[in-house]
Amino acid sequence: MNILGLSCFYHDAAAAIVKDGLLTAAAQEERFTGIKHDADLPSQAAVFCLEKAKLSMDDIDYVVFYDKPFTKF
C-alpha cells in the first residue's frame, strides 16, 4: 500500500510517502521554494517524494492530511 501524506495551510508544509509501512521519502516545501515556513500546498515536495519513491500518482492508494480536510480544501 502506498500513502502520500500532506501537511499544509498552517506552516512548514511537507509531503511524505509511506510504502508498505515504511517511510520512503519526505520533504519540506520550503526546500524547493526558499520561503521560510512555507504554508502552501507542498506540490514540489510531493513531486520530489514521488520521484524518490519511484512512484506515480496512479500508484498511490491513499492521500492523507493531518487536519480536517473539509475545513481546509
Biopython code that builds the backbone (N, CA, C, O; Angstrom):
import numpy as np
from Bio.PDB.StructureBuilder import StructureBuilder

atoms = [
    (1, "MET", "N", (0.850, -1.172, 0.000)),
    (1, "MET", "CA", (0.000, 0.000, 0.000)),
    (1, "MET", "C", (0.897, 1.237, 0.000)),
    (1, "MET", "O", (1.877, 1.302, 0.743)),
    (2, "ASN", "N", (0.561, 2.205, -0.827)),
    (2, "ASN", "CA", (1.321, 3.447, -0.952)),
    (2, "ASN", "C", (0.469, 4.620, -0.486)),
    (2, "ASN", "O", (-0.645, 4.826, -0.967)),
    (3, "ILE", "N", (1.011, 5.385, 0.461)),
    (3, "ILE", "CA", (0.283, 6.505, 1.047)),
    (3, "ILE", "C", (1.091, 7.783, 0.875)),
    (3, "ILE", "O", (2.278, 7.830, 1.201)),
    (4, "LEU", "N", (0.437, 8.813, 0.360)),
    (4, "LEU", "CA", (1.035, 10.143, 0.260)),
    (4, "LEU", "C", (0.444, 10.985, 1.379)),
    (4, "LEU", "O", (-0.769, 11.193, 1.430)),
    (5, "GLY", "N", (1.288, 11.466, 2.269)),
    (5, "GLY", "CA", (0.844, 12.307, 3.371)),
    (5, "GLY", "C", (1.184, 13.758, 3.104)),
    (5, "GLY", "O", (2.275, 14.070, 2.629)),
    (6, "LEU", "N", (0.246, 14.650, 3.412)),
    (6, "LEU", "CA", (0.441, 16.083, 3.192)),
    (6, "LEU", "C", (0.202, 16.856, 4.481)),
    (6, "LEU", "O", (-0.707, 16.547, 5.251)),
    (7, "SER", "N", (1.026, 17.854, 4.695)),
    (7, "SER", "CA", (0.842, 18.804, 5.785)),
    (7, "SER", "C", (0.949, 20.188, 5.159)),
    (7, "SER", "O", (1.959, 20.507, 4.532)),
    (8, "CYS", "N", (-0.093, 21.020, 5.323)),
    (8, "CYS", "CA", (-0.062, 22.336, 4.684)),
    (8, "CYS", "C", (-1.120, 23.262, 5.259)),
    (8, "CYS", "O", (-1.963, 22.858, 6.061)),
    (9, "PHE", "N", (-1.053, 24.515, 4.826)),
    (9, "PHE", "CA", (-2.001, 25.580, 5.164)),
    (9, "PHE", "C", (-1.916, 26.041, 6.616)),
    (9, "PHE", "O", (-2.833, 26.703, 7.103)),
    (10, "TYR", "N", (-0.838, 25.705, 7.311)),
    (10, "TYR", "CA", (-0.605, 26.228, 8.651)),
    (10, "TYR", "C", (0.805, 26.815, 8.671)),
    (10, "TYR", "O", (0.950, 28.037, 8.666)),
    (11, "HIS", "N", (1.816, 26.007, 8.693)),
    (11, "HIS", "CA", (3.206, 26.408, 8.482)),
    (11, "HIS", "C", (4.018, 25.150, 8.214)),
    (11, "HIS", "O", (3.579, 24.041, 8.519)),
    (12, "ASP", "N", (5.192, 25.326, 7.648)),
    (12, "ASP", "CA", (6.100, 24.212, 7.374)),
    (12, "ASP", "C", (5.442, 23.086, 6.574)),
    (12, "ASP", "O", (5.442, 21.930, 6.998)),
    (13, "ALA", "N", (4.886, 23.436, 5.422)),
    (13, "ALA", "CA", (4.249, 22.444, 4.553)),
    (13, "ALA", "C", (5.246, 21.349, 4.174)),
    (13, "ALA", "O", (6.434, 21.611, 3.982)),
    (14, "ALA", "N", (4.740, 20.122, 4.070)),
    (14, "ALA", "CA", (5.605, 18.996, 3.756)),
    (14, "ALA", "C", (4.794, 17.873, 3.123)),
    (14, "ALA", "O", (3.565, 17.855, 3.171)),
    (15, "ALA", "N", (5.528, 16.942, 2.531)),
    (15, "ALA", "CA", (4.923, 15.742, 1.958)),
    (15, "ALA", "C", (5.775, 14.547, 2.359)),
    (15, "ALA", "O", (6.974, 14.677, 2.609)),
    (16, "ALA", "N", (5.143, 13.388, 2.416)),
    (16, "ALA", "CA", (5.861, 12.156, 2.734)),
    (16, "ALA", "C", (5.164, 10.987, 2.056)),
    (16, "ALA", "O", (3.963, 11.027, 1.788)),
    (17, "ILE", "N", (5.933, 9.957, 1.787)),
    (17, "ILE", "CA", (5.369, 8.729, 1.215)),
    (17, "ILE", "C", (5.718, 7.557, 2.122)),
    (17, "ILE", "O", (6.871, 7.359, 2.504)),
    (18, "VAL", "N", (4.690, 6.791, 2.451)),
    (18, "VAL", "CA", (4.859, 5.547, 3.193)),
    (18, "VAL", "C", (4.494, 4.426, 2.229)),
    (18, "VAL", "O", (3.386, 4.374, 1.696)),
    (19, "LYS", "N", (5.447, 3.540, 2.022)),
    (19, "LYS", "CA", (5.289, 2.443, 1.063)),
    (19, "LYS", "C", (5.347, 1.129, 1.842)),
    (19, "LYS", "O", (6.386, 0.780, 2.404)),
    (20, "ASP", "N", (4.250, 0.417, 1.873)),
    (20, "ASP", "CA", (4.165, -0.849, 2.609)),
    (20, "ASP", "C", (4.625, -0.695, 4.057)),
    (20, "ASP", "O", (5.336, -1.551, 4.583)),
    (21, "GLY", "N", (4.214, 0.398, 4.695)),
    (21, "GLY", "CA", (4.509, 0.622, 6.103)),
    (21, "GLY", "C", (5.846, 1.261, 6.410)),
    (21, "GLY", "O", (6.145, 1.526, 7.574)),
    (22, "LEU", "N", (6.656, 1.513, 5.399)),
    (22, "LEU", "CA", (7.968, 2.117, 5.610)),
    (22, "LEU", "C", (8.024, 3.512, 5.002)),
    (22, "LEU", "O", (7.574, 3.729, 3.876)),
    (23, "LEU", "N", (8.579, 4.453, 5.755)),
    (23, "LEU", "CA", (8.771, 5.799, 5.225)),
    (23, "LEU", "C", (9.784, 5.727, 4.096)),
    (23, "LEU", "O", (10.926, 5.317, 4.305)),
    (24, "THR", "N", (9.369, 6.124, 2.901)),
    (24, "THR", "CA", (10.215, 6.022, 1.720)),
    (24, "THR", "C", (10.812, 7.363, 1.325)),
    (24, "THR", "O", (11.937, 7.427, 0.829)),
    (25, "ALA", "N", (10.051, 8.440, 1.547)),
    (25, "ALA", "CA", (10.522, 9.773, 1.172)),
    (25, "ALA", "C", (9.763, 10.815, 1.976)),
    (25, "ALA", "O", (8.606, 10.618, 2.348)),
    (26, "ALA", "N", (10.441, 11.932, 2.236)),
    (26, "ALA", "CA", (9.805, 13.053, 2.929)),
    (26, "ALA", "C", (10.560, 14.324, 2.563)),
    (26, "ALA", "O", (11.777, 14.303, 2.376)),
    (27, "ALA", "N", (9.830, 15.427, 2.462)),
    (27, "ALA", "CA", (10.468, 16.699, 2.122)),
    (27, "ALA", "C", (9.595, 17.859, 2.565)),
    (27, "ALA", "O", (8.367, 17.775, 2.542)),
    (28, "GLN", "N", (10.250, 18.951, 2.971)),
    (28, "GLN", "CA", (9.547, 20.187, 3.297)),
    (28, "GLN", "C", (9.487, 21.065, 2.056)),
    (28, "GLN", "O", (10.450, 21.130, 1.292)),
    (29, "GLU", "N", (8.373, 21.733, 1.855)),
    (29, "GLU", "CA", (8.182, 22.579, 0.677)),
    (29, "GLU", "C", (9.177, 23.736, 0.646)),
    (29, "GLU", "O", (9.587, 24.158, -0.435)),
    (30, "GLU", "N", (9.571, 24.254, 1.799)),
    (30, "GLU", "CA", (10.486, 25.403, 1.821)),
    (30, "GLU", "C", (11.839, 25.081, 1.193)),
    (30, "GLU", "O", (12.545, 25.993, 0.764)),
    (31, "ARG", "N", (12.212, 23.812, 1.130)),
    (31, "ARG", "CA", (13.473, 23.418, 0.482)),
    (31, "ARG", "C", (13.438, 23.707, -1.022)),
    (31, "ARG", "O", (14.484, 23.877, -1.649)),
    (32, "PHE", "N", (12.257, 23.760, -1.582)),
    (32, "PHE", "CA", (12.103, 23.990, -3.017)),
    (32, "PHE", "C", (11.742, 25.432, -3.339)),
    (32, "PHE", "O", (12.138, 25.953, -4.381)),
    (33, "THR", "N", (10.993, 26.080, -2.452)),
    (33, "THR", "CA", (10.540, 27.451, -2.722)),
    (33, "THR", "C", (11.453, 28.509, -2.130)),
    (33, "THR", "O", (11.468, 29.649, -2.594)),
    (34, "GLY", "N", (12.212, 28.139, -1.112)),
    (34, "GLY", "CA", (13.058, 29.118, -0.436)),
    (34, "GLY", "C", (12.283, 30.030, 0.508)),
    (34, "GLY", "O", (12.842, 30.979, 1.058)),
    (35, "ILE", "N", (11.001, 29.745, 0.694)),
    (35, "ILE", "CA", (10.157, 30.550, 1.580)),
    (35, "ILE", "C", (10.153, 29.894, 2.959)),
    (35, "ILE", "O", (9.643, 28.786, 3.129)),
    (36, "LYS", "N", (10.728, 30.589, 3.938)),
    (36, "LYS", "CA", (10.808, 30.055, 5.291)),
    (36, "LYS", "C", (9.407, 29.786, 5.841)),
    (36, "LYS", "O", (8.526, 30.640, 5.747)),
    (37, "HIS", "N", (9.205, 28.610, 6.409)),
    (37, "HIS", "CA", (7.922, 28.181, 6.984)),
    (37, "HIS", "C", (6.786, 28.226, 5.957)),
    (37, "HIS", "O", (5.652, 28.558, 6.301)),
    (38, "ASP", "N", (7.088, 27.895, 4.705)),
    (38, "ASP", "CA", (6.096, 27.905, 3.623)),
    (38, "ASP", "C", (4.872, 27.082, 4.028)),
    (38, "ASP", "O", (4.997, 25.927, 4.435)),
    (39, "ALA", "N", (3.695, 27.686, 3.912)),
    (39, "ALA", "CA", (2.453, 27.028, 4.338)),
    (39, "ALA", "C", (1.594, 26.544, 3.174)),
    (39, "ALA", "O", (0.553, 25.926, 3.399)),
    (40, "ASP", "N", (2.004, 26.810, 1.938)),
    (40, "ASP", "CA", (1.192, 26.444, 0.777)),
    (40, "ASP", "C", (1.143, 24.930, 0.565)),
    (40, "ASP", "O", (1.836, 24.168, 1.240)),
    (41, "LEU", "N", (0.314, 24.521, -0.381)),
    (41, "LEU", "CA", (0.236, 23.113, -0.755)),
    (41, "LEU", "C", (1.635, 22.643, -1.171)),
    (41, "LEU", "O", (2.258, 23.283, -2.018)),
    (42, "PRO", "N", (2.140, 21.558, -0.610)),
    (42, "PRO", "CA", (3.507, 21.126, -0.898)),
    (42, "PRO", "C", (3.639, 20.367, -2.222)),
    (42, "PRO", "O", (4.037, 19.202, -2.241)),
    (43, "SER", "N", (3.309, 21.027, -3.304)),
    (43, "SER", "CA", (3.299, 20.353, -4.605)),
    (43, "SER", "C", (4.696, 19.919, -5.043)),
    (43, "SER", "O", (4.870, 18.810, -5.548)),
    (44, "GLN", "N", (5.688, 20.783, -4.853)),
    (44, "GLN", "CA", (7.049, 20.416, -5.259)),
    (44, "GLN", "C", (7.616, 19.319, -4.359)),
    (44, "GLN", "O", (8.333, 18.435, -4.827)),
    (45, "ALA", "N", (7.297, 19.379, -3.088)),
    (45, "ALA", "CA", (7.741, 18.333, -2.162)),
    (45, "ALA", "C", (7.086, 17.001, -2.518)),
    (45, "ALA", "O", (7.730, 15.955, -2.439)),
    (46, "ALA", "N", (5.816, 17.029, -2.908)),
    (46, "ALA", "CA", (5.112, 15.804, -3.287)),
    (46, "ALA", "C", (5.724, 15.189, -4.545)),
    (46, "ALA", "O", (5.908, 13.974, -4.617)),
    (47, "VAL", "N", (6.035, 16.019, -5.525)),
    (47, "VAL", "CA", (6.670, 15.521, -6.754)),
    (47, "VAL", "C", (8.021, 14.891, -6.424)),
    (47, "VAL", "O", (8.349, 13.815, -6.923)),
    (48, "PHE", "N", (8.804, 15.568, -5.580)),
    (48, "PHE", "CA", (10.097, 15.032, -5.159)),
    (48, "PHE", "C", (9.922, 13.660, -4.505)),
    (48, "PHE", "O", (10.647, 12.718, -4.823)),
    (49, "CYS", "N", (8.966, 13.558, -3.599)),
    (49, "CYS", "CA", (8.736, 12.297, -2.893)),
    (49, "CYS", "C", (8.317, 11.186, -3.848)),
    (49, "CYS", "O", (8.791, 10.056, -3.733)),
    (50, "LEU", "N", (7.440, 11.499, -4.782)),
    (50, "LEU", "CA", (7.025, 10.501, -5.769)),
    (50, "LEU", "C", (8.217, 10.019, -6.588)),
    (50, "LEU", "O", (8.371, 8.820, -6.820)),
    (51, "GLU", "N", (9.059, 10.950, -7.026)),
    (51, "GLU", "CA", (10.236, 10.574, -7.813)),
    (51, "GLU", "C", (11.201, 9.733, -6.989)),
    (51, "GLU", "O", (11.716, 8.723, -7.470)),
    (52, "LYS", "N", (11.448, 10.145, -5.751)),
    (52, "LYS", "CA", (12.379, 9.409, -4.885)),
    (52, "LYS", "C", (11.869, 7.994, -4.601)),
    (52, "LYS", "O", (12.655, 7.050, -4.529)),
    (53, "ALA", "N", (10.564, 7.856, -4.443)),
    (53, "ALA", "CA", (9.967, 6.543, -4.177)),
    (53, "ALA", "C", (9.734, 5.736, -5.453)),
    (53, "ALA", "O", (9.299, 4.586, -5.401)),
    (54, "LYS", "N", (10.031, 6.359, -6.606)),
    (54, "LYS", "CA", (9.816, 5.711, -7.912)),
    (54, "LYS", "C", (8.351, 5.309, -8.107)),
    (54, "LYS", "O", (8.038, 4.196, -8.530)),
    (55, "LEU", "N", (7.457, 6.268, -7.779)),
    (55, "LEU", "CA", (6.020, 6.064, -7.917)),
    (55, "LEU", "C", (5.406, 7.183, -8.739)),
    (55, "LEU", "O", (6.009, 8.243, -8.911)),
    (56, "SER", "N", (4.206, 6.942, -9.244)),
    (56, "SER", "CA", (3.404, 7.996, -9.864)),
    (56, "SER", "C", (2.120, 8.115, -9.047)),
    (56, "SER", "O", (1.865, 7.284, -8.175)),
    (57, "MET", "N", (1.317, 9.128, -9.315)),
    (57, "MET", "CA", (0.056, 9.277, -8.586)),
    (57, "MET", "C", (-0.865, 8.084, -8.821)),
    (57, "MET", "O", (-1.698, 7.772, -7.970)),
    (58, "ASP", "N", (-0.728, 7.421, -9.952)),
    (58, "ASP", "CA", (-1.527, 6.220, -10.218)),
    (58, "ASP", "C", (-1.203, 5.089, -9.239)),
    (58, "ASP", "O", (-2.026, 4.202, -9.011)),
    (59, "ASP", "N", (0.003, 5.129, -8.661)),
    (59, "ASP", "CA", (0.427, 4.096, -7.716)),
    (59, "ASP", "C", (-0.022, 4.378, -6.282)),
    (59, "ASP", "O", (0.074, 3.505, -5.419)),
    (60, "ILE", "N", (-0.510, 5.591, -6.025)),
    (60, "ILE", "CA", (-0.885, 5.995, -4.671)),
    (60, "ILE", "C", (-2.275, 5.454, -4.327)),
    (60, "ILE", "O", (-3.239, 5.666, -5.064)),
    (61, "ASP", "N", (-2.358, 4.754, -3.196)),
    (61, "ASP", "CA", (-3.631, 4.193, -2.744)),
    (61, "ASP", "C", (-4.445, 5.197, -1.933)),
    (61, "ASP", "O", (-5.669, 5.250, -2.051)),
    (62, "TYR", "N", (-3.763, 5.991, -1.110)),
    (62, "TYR", "CA", (-4.442, 6.976, -0.265)),
    (62, "TYR", "C", (-3.623, 8.255, -0.195)),
    (62, "TYR", "O", (-2.393, 8.226, -0.193)),
    (63, "VAL", "N", (-4.330, 9.376, -0.139)),
    (63, "VAL", "CA", (-3.714, 10.664, 0.174)),
    (63, "VAL", "C", (-4.298, 11.073, 1.514)),
    (63, "VAL", "O", (-5.517, 11.146, 1.671)),
    (64, "VAL", "N", (-3.425, 11.340, 2.484)),
    (64, "VAL", "CA", (-3.888, 11.670, 3.832)),
    (64, "VAL", "C", (-3.444, 13.078, 4.207)),
    (64, "VAL", "O", (-2.449, 13.597, 3.702)),
    (65, "PHE", "N", (-4.212, 13.676, 5.107)),
    (65, "PHE", "CA", (-3.996, 15.050, 5.551)),
    (65, "PHE", "C", (-4.133, 15.070, 7.058)),
    (65, "PHE", "O", (-4.994, 14.382, 7.605)),
    (66, "TYR", "N", (-3.313, 15.834, 7.735)),
    (66, "TYR", "CA", (-3.255, 15.794, 9.192)),
    (66, "TYR", "C", (-4.435, 16.467, 9.889)),
    (66, "TYR", "O", (-4.628, 16.259, 11.087)),
    (67, "ASP", "N", (-5.218, 17.254, 9.187)),
    (67, "ASP", "CA", (-6.299, 18.031, 9.790)),
    (67, "ASP", "C", (-7.627, 17.611, 9.159)),
    (67, "ASP", "O", (-7.659, 16.672, 8.363)),
    (68, "LYS", "N", (-8.688, 18.272, 9.491)),
    (68, "LYS", "CA", (-9.990, 18.005, 8.886)),
    (68, "LYS", "C", (-9.993, 18.611, 7.480)),
    (68, "LYS", "O", (-10.072, 19.831, 7.340)),
    (69, "PRO", "N", (-9.908, 17.784, 6.446)),
    (69, "PRO", "CA", (-9.756, 18.312, 5.085)),
    (69, "PRO", "C", (-10.895, 19.210, 4.622)),
    (69, "PRO", "O", (-10.664, 20.124, 3.830)),
    (70, "PHE", "N", (-12.110, 18.978, 5.089)),
    (70, "PHE", "CA", (-13.230, 19.797, 4.623)),
    (70, "PHE", "C", (-13.143, 21.232, 5.122)),
    (70, "PHE", "O", (-13.799, 22.116, 4.570)),
    (71, "THR", "N", (-12.348, 21.476, 6.152)),
    (71, "THR", "CA", (-12.173, 22.851, 6.636)),
    (71, "THR", "C", (-11.035, 23.561, 5.920)),
    (71, "THR", "O", (-10.913, 24.782, 6.017)),
    (72, "LYS", "N", (-10.201, 22.818, 5.202)),
    (72, "LYS", "CA", (-9.026, 23.398, 4.546)),
    (72, "LYS", "C", (-9.126, 23.425, 3.028)),
    (72, "LYS", "O", (-8.540, 24.301, 2.392)),
    (73, "PHE", "N", (-9.856, 22.485, 2.433)),
    (73, "PHE", "CA", (-9.903, 22.386, 0.974)),
    (73, "PHE", "C", (-11.259, 22.825, 0.465)),
    (73, "PHE", "O", (-11.497, 22.814, -0.743)),
]
sb = StructureBuilder()
sb.init_structure("model")
sb.init_model(0)
sb.init_chain("A")
sb.init_seg("    ")
for serial, (resi, resn, name, xyz) in enumerate(atoms, 1):
    if name == "N":
        sb.init_residue(resn, " ", resi, " ")
    sb.init_atom(name, np.array(xyz, "f"), 0.0, 1.0, " ", f" {name:<3s}", serial, name[0])
structure = sb.get_structure()
